[in-house]
Amino acid sequence: MTLREKTQDIYNLIGEGKLLDAFDKYYGENVVITEPRGTWKGKAECRKHEEEFLGMIKEFHGMKVSAITSDEEAGVVMHETSMDVTFQDGNRVNMEQVGVQKWEDGKIVHERFYYQG
């Protein structure tokens, strides 16, 4: 399976409500995740961040993957996605983001998200 296909699988799983399954399957032990709100280091800390994000969601309405591209030799994948969610406070938002993943040995070791926060 190519890195591009693995990233597509991640978003297929997320679309099925299996974000944590995707995280456990594809993220490395020393992963670093960076986004406009902060940086998290290590699989345990990053997973906790994902759990907190899921806890803020009241209802998931859908997801769209607009683009995925990869440089398989360099181990880099870029993806553009949007998610339609209602948060616990009732605010419904279409979250759009671009992410850049760095892969090593079949796992994501760094992922940076770009979005308006």
Sequence and secondary structure as in RCSB ss.txt:
>XXXX:A:sequence
MTLREKTQDIYNLIGEGKLLDAFDKYYGENVVITEPRGTWKGKAECRKHEEEFLGMIKEFHGMKVSAITSDEEAG
VVMHETSMDVTFQDGNRVNMEQVGVQKWEDGKIVHERFYYQG
>XXXX:A:secstr
  HHHHHHHHHHHHHTT HHHHHHHHEEEEEEEEETTEEEESHHHHHHHHHHHHHTEEEEEEEEEEEEEEETTTT
EEEEEEEEEEEETTS EEEEEEEEEEEEETTEEEEEEEE   
